[in-house]
Amino acid sequence: MTYALQLEAIWKSFGSHVVLKDVSLDLRKGEFMTMLGPSGSGKSTTLNIIAGFYYPDRGNLYLHGKEIAHVAPNRRNIGMVFQDYALFPHMTILDNVAFPLEARGIARRARRDKAAEMLGVVGLAEYVDRSPWQLSGGQRQRVALARALVFNPDIVLLDEPLGALDKKLRTEMQIEILRITRQLGATVISVTHDQEEALIMSDRIALFRKGELAQVGLPRELYAEPNSVFTADFLGESNFLNATLSRGGGQAVLQGDGWRYAVPSDRIGPNVADGPVKVMLRPEQMTRLAGADAAADRAFVRAVIRDAVYLGSGIRVFAVTRDGTEVQITHPVDADARSLERGCEILLGWKSTVGTVLQG
């Protein structure tokens, strides 16, 4: 397979502080990848190395097979959208979008025609003569995206592109950015710490932790099949039940405080050893049970309600099990919800076919 971008064993330090440790990553043409992680995890440093603002201490960087690790930023044919958009306040919207073409020596008429065409793609054709300060945050974001795409870059880099927008507008722009980049067949890397944004927008997610890649995969893989407690905890809400794992006769037995059940051994990952483990369950995988609901295919644990928060679409119930483990579920808004009072004991169940066993 020919990749649009390849990072091979990238290392980067600032003084004695190692920021990136042996990061290897590939990006396919037309793919939208999100680099996700907490502050200080290395995702922004990786983006700056791809852009050419930092050079790696060690490792190789290939753009369509050409080594560019120490090539100047202006020679990489990479577009970038900054968090603050970095639009020129003294230029019209049209001239802002046309600027990269001017820098490449394109004739005035041709660059203005191309810029106008791109503004049409992002839905701002009628704003060509306005100044940046006359636009809303979402409109400025579209202008910045149009400017990054107008010269047909090999890759577009988005640095926290939606961080300055309010939640409603941010959700709208997530879909709009996907529409625009897919319409143009752009290859995109976006950096964010927003897990919901990553799940919605990404073909694949690269999750960073302490300068290393914790996991790379499809959004549904990282959500449903995390390879570590860190991935499960960072991406989405998670419940972690303490358990003991023992294998034998093609089965794996999981035993916790007051519960026990068996699953086929191949349900357990090869890197998980017998002994203390954690069973990761998403809130939607656990439900409140009545005593009669307990069945052979369902495990359950007793817990005491700590709090119940109304969310509109449901009620988020926070509870504590007998061994002190905090868990949460989303309960439907129905007549039964009236009994969700602090201090009440409830039975929380889950099917033995769900959940991920992770090394604690």
N, C-alpha and C positions, 0 to 999 in steps of 0.2 A: 504493500500500500504506500502511495505517495502522500506524505503529510504536508500540510501548509506550514506547520511550525513544529520543531522538535527541540526540546531541552534535554541535554544529556549531562547528568552528574554535575549540576550547577552548585557551586559553593560561593558564599559571599559573607565577608566580615566587615564590620566597621570598628577599627581598633582591635581590641581583644574580644569583642562581642561577635559571635558567629550568628548570622541572621538566617542564612540558608545552608542546609546540610544535604548535599547529594540529591538535589531535586531533579528528577527526570520526568518529562511530560511530553505528550504529543497532541497535536491539534489537527483535525481533519478539515479539508476544504469545505466551506459552507456550514461548519459546525458553530454552535453557540455554546461556549464553555464559560462557566462561572468559577472563579477562584474564591473560595469561601473560607472564613476562619475568624477567630477572635483577633482583637487588636494585638499587634506584635507577633503574629504567627508567620509572617513572611510573604503574604500574598501581594502586598503593594510593592515590596522590594522586587519580587519576581516580575511584576508588571513593568516596573521601571527598567529592569534588565532587558526585557523584550523590546521596550521602546527605545533603548539606547541611552537612557539618562544615567544608568550605572553600568559598569562593565563587571562581569563575574571575575572572581579570583581564580576559579578553576571551572572547567567544564566547557561544553560546546553548545552553540545555539545556531540552528539552521532554519532559514526561511526559504521554503520551496527547494530544499537541498543545498542552498548556498550558505556557507558559514558567515555569520554576521555578528559574532560575539563582541567584536571590537570595531564594528562599523559605526560611523557617526549617525545620530538619529535621522538627520535630513536625507540620508542615503538609503533608508530602509523601506521606503514606500509603505509606511504604517500610519494609519489614521488614529487619532486619539481624541476622546471626549473627556475633559477634565471635570471634576466635581463642581467647580465654580463656573464652568462653561468657557471662561477665558475669551469672551467675544470682545471685539474691538469697539469701544463705545463711540468713537468718532466716525465709524463707518455705518452705512445702511446694512440691512439684513442681506440684501443681494451681494454687496461688496464683501461682507464677512464670509459668505459661502464661496465666493469667487476667489478669495485670497490665495488658497493653496494652488489654484490653477495659474494665477499671476506669478507666483513664486516659481512655477515650472515653465514659465515662458510662453504660456498659451495666449494667443491674440485676444484683445479686449472683447470683441464681439462674440467670439467662440466661448470665452470663459463666462461671459454674462448669460449667454443662452443656456449653457450647461448648468450654471448656478440656479437660474430660473426654473429649469426642468427639475432640479433636485428639490427646490422649495415646493414645487407641486407635489412631488412624491411624499414629502412630510406634511402636506396639508397647509402650507403657508404661502401659496401663490399670490394671495392678495396683500401680503405684508412686505413685499420686496423693498419698498421705499422707506420703511420704518426704521427707527433706531432701536438697539437692544433694550434701552430703558423703557420703551413704549410697549414691551411685550411682557406677558406673564412668565412665571418660572417654567411652566411646561412648554410654552412656546420657545423660550430661549434654549431649552434643552433640545428641542427639535432642530433649531438652527445649528447648534453645536454638532448634532449628529449629521445633519446635511453637509456641513463643512468637512467632517471627517470622512464622509463617503464620496464626495464629489469627484475626487481624482482617482477613483477605482483602486483603493489601496489593497494590498495583499491581505492585510489583517486590520481590523478595527479594535482598538483598546478602549474600554469604558472604565473609568476610575470613579467608583461610587457615583454613578451617573444620576441616581434618583435620591441621593441623600438629603438634598436641600428642599425636597417637595413634601407637602403634607400627605397623609396616608391615602386619602381618596384619589388625589391626583397621581400619586406614586403608583397605585394599582392600575389606573388608566394608562399611564405611560409605559408600564411593563408590557402590556398588550400591544401598544403602539410601536414600541421599539422592535418587538418581535415581528410585527407586520412589515415594517420598513426593511429590516435587515434580511428577512426571508424573501421579500419581493425582489431585492437586489442581489440575492445570493451571497451576501457578505459572510466572511469568516470573522467571528467575534470572540474576544476574551473580555469578560467583565469581572470586576473586583467588587465584592460586597461583604458585609458582615450580617446582612439580612437573610435569614434562612428561608423565609417565605418567598422572597424575591428570587433566590437561587432555585427553589423548587419549581416555581412557575415558569421561569425564562430559559432554563438550561437544557441543552441536549445532554450534556454531562457536567458533573460537578467535581472540582478538585478541592478537597478539603485539607486545609493546612493546620498544622499544630507544631508550635515551637520550631519553626524553620524547616519542617519536614512535611511530606505528604502523608496524611493519615489514611485517606482512601480516595480513589478516583473511580467514578462510575456514573451510571444513569441515576437521575433523581430518585426513582422508585427503588433502585438497588441500595442506595445509601439510607433511605428511609426504612425500607422493609428488611434489608439484609445488612445491617451495619457490621463492620468487622471488629469493633471495639466499643467499650463503654463510652469513650470520648465521642465517637461518631454518633452513637445512639442518643447521647445526652445533648449534643450540640444541635443536631438536626431534628427539630420537632420536640414535642413533649414526650417524656418516657417515664415508665414505672420500672424500677429495678427491684425484683424480689430475690432475697438471699436464698440459695439452695445448695444442695450437695448432689453432685453428679456421679453416677456409677454405671459402668457398661458391663454387659454380659449377655450372651445368647442372642445377639443381634438387636438387643434393646438397650435403651439408655433410660435409667430411672432417675427422676428428679424429685428430690424431697426437700420440703421447706417446713416452716413452722405451722403444723397442723394440716399440711397437704402433701400429696404424693401421687405421681402418675408416671407412666412409661410412654416413650415415643421410640420409633425406629432409630437405631444408632446413626443412620446416614442423615438424620435431621440435625445432628450435631456437627459443627465445623471441625475440620481436622486439626486445627490449632488449639482446640479447647480440651484441656486435660481433665481427667477425673478428679473430683475433690470439690472445694468451694467454687461456686459459679454464681452468676446472676442471670435471672430470666428477665429479659427486657420485653415489656408489653406496652404498646401504645394505649393512650386513654380510650380510644375507640374499640380496642380489643377486649376491654374489661367492661362488664355490665353488673348492675345490681341484681341480685338473685333473691327470689323467695325460697324458702326451704325446700319446696317441692321441685325447684328447678335444678337442683344438684343432680348430675347424672354421670354415668361412667366416662363419657367423653368430655367432661367439663371439670376443671379444677376450681377450687374456690378458697378464699381466705377471709377471715373475719377482721373487720376494721372498725374503728370509731371515727365518726365524722368530726373533723376539725373546723370545717367551714364549707359553705355552699354559696357560690356566686352566680347570679343571674346574668347570662350573656345574650339574651334575646333568642337565639336559635336553640339554646339549651342551658343547662345548669352545670357548671363545673363544680364537682364535688371533690374536696380535699379531705383525705382521711389518713389514719395512722393504724398500721397493723399491730398485732400483739408484740412483735419483736422490734417495734419502733420504726419500721419502714414507712416513709411517706408515699402515698399513692394518690392518683387522681383519675377520675372518669368524667365523661360528659353524659349527664342524665337528661332524658327528654323532659320538656315542659308539659307535664300532665298532672292528673290528680294525685298520682303517687308521689310527686315531687314535694307535696306539702309536708311529708313526714321526714324530710331531710333536715333535721335539726341538729345543732351542735351537741355532741356528747352521745348521740344515738349510735348503736351498733348496727352495722350493715354487713351483708354477705356479698363479696365481690367475686365474680366468677369469670373464667375464660376457657375457651376450648383448648384442648391439648394439642390441636393442630396449628395453633398460632404461637407467637412468641419466638424470641431469638435467645439462644443460650450463649453467654459471653463469659470469658475469663474475668473474674473479679479483680 
